[in-house]
């Protein structure tokens, strides 16, 4: 068995140990975008926990909280989109305009 042969066969290529930095950051941004709806759902459930104490919470306070979470989710999504576009633009300039 030669050095080029691997247990998978001679045609198997060696994969790099580390992923390119731009690719890694782009994947983490996409992961954050996928986790944003789950975070939003968990934050929207918080007012349900407010009913546990003895004194009730006002409906207006809960609605203000839900509206703030909603606006925060919109801003978070906008920031993730901008970061993803910036990463794509940087990748295109480093590749010489090739997609």
C-alpha positions as CSV (number, residue, x, y, z in Angstrom):
1,X,0.0,0.0,0.0
2,X,1.5,3.3,-1.0
3,X,1.3,6.6,0.8
4,X,-1.3,8.0,-1.6
5,X,-3.6,5.1,-0.9
6,X,-6.1,5.7,1.9
7,X,-8.5,3.2,3.5
8,X,-11.2,4.8,1.2
9,X,-9.3,4.1,-1.9
10,X,-6.6,5.8,-3.9
11,X,-9.0,8.3,-5.4
12,X,-10.0,9.7,-2.0
13,X,-8.8,13.3,-1.6
14,X,-7.4,14.7,1.5
15,X,-9.7,17.4,2.9
16,X,-8.2,20.5,4.5
17,X,-8.4,20.5,8.3
18,X,-9.6,24.1,8.5
19,X,-12.2,25.8,6.4
20,X,-11.4,29.1,4.8
21,X,-12.1,32.1,7.1
22,X,-14.7,33.8,4.9
23,X,-16.6,30.5,4.3
24,X,-16.6,29.8,8.1
25,X,-18.0,33.2,8.9
26,X,-20.6,33.0,6.2
27,X,-21.8,29.7,7.6
28,X,-22.0,31.1,11.1
29,X,-24.1,34.1,9.8
30,X,-26.4,31.6,8.1
31,X,-26.6,29.6,11.3
32,X,-27.5,32.7,13.2
33,X,-30.3,33.5,10.7
34,X,-31.7,30.0,11.1
35,X,-31.7,30.4,14.9
36,X,-33.3,33.8,14.9
37,X,-36.9,32.5,14.6
38,X,-36.4,30.0,17.4
39,X,-35.0,32.9,19.6
40,X,-38.0,35.0,18.7
41,X,-40.4,32.2,19.6
42,X,-38.7,31.7,23.0
43,X,-38.8,35.5,23.7
44,X,-42.5,35.6,22.8
45,X,-43.2,32.9,25.3
46,X,-41.8,34.9,28.1
47,X,-45.0,36.8,28.9
48,X,-46.7,33.4,29.5
49,X,-44.3,32.9,32.5
50,X,-45.3,36.3,33.9
51,X,-48.6,34.8,34.9
52,X,-46.9,32.6,37.5
53,X,-46.4,35.3,40.2
54,X,-49.3,36.3,42.6
55,X,-49.7,39.8,41.2
56,X,-50.8,40.0,37.6
57,X,-48.9,41.8,34.9
58,X,-50.7,44.5,32.9
59,X,-51.7,43.6,29.4
60,X,-50.2,46.9,28.1
61,X,-46.8,45.9,29.5
62,X,-46.9,42.5,27.8
63,X,-47.9,44.1,24.5
64,X,-45.1,46.6,24.7
65,X,-42.7,43.7,25.4
66,X,-44.0,41.7,22.5
67,X,-43.7,44.7,20.2
68,X,-40.1,45.3,21.3
69,X,-39.2,41.7,20.6
70,X,-40.8,41.9,17.2
71,X,-38.8,45.1,16.3
72,X,-35.7,43.5,17.7
73,X,-36.2,40.4,15.5
74,X,-36.6,42.7,12.4
75,X,-33.4,44.6,13.3
76,X,-31.5,41.4,13.9
77,X,-32.6,39.9,10.6
78,X,-31.6,43.2,8.8
79,X,-28.2,43.1,10.4
80,X,-27.7,39.5,9.4
81,X,-28.7,40.2,5.8
82,X,-26.3,43.2,5.7
83,X,-23.5,41.0,7.1
84,X,-24.2,38.3,4.7
85,X,-24.2,40.7,1.7
86,X,-20.9,42.2,2.9
87,X,-19.3,38.8,3.1
88,X,-20.5,37.9,-0.4
89,X,-19.2,41.2,-1.7
90,X,-15.8,40.6,-0.1
91,X,-15.7,37.1,-1.5
92,X,-16.4,38.4,-5.0
93,X,-13.7,41.1,-4.8
94,X,-11.2,38.6,-3.6
95,X,-12.1,36.2,-6.4
96,X,-11.8,38.9,-9.0
97,X,-15.5,39.2,-9.6
98,X,-16.1,35.5,-10.2
99,X,-19.2,34.1,-8.5
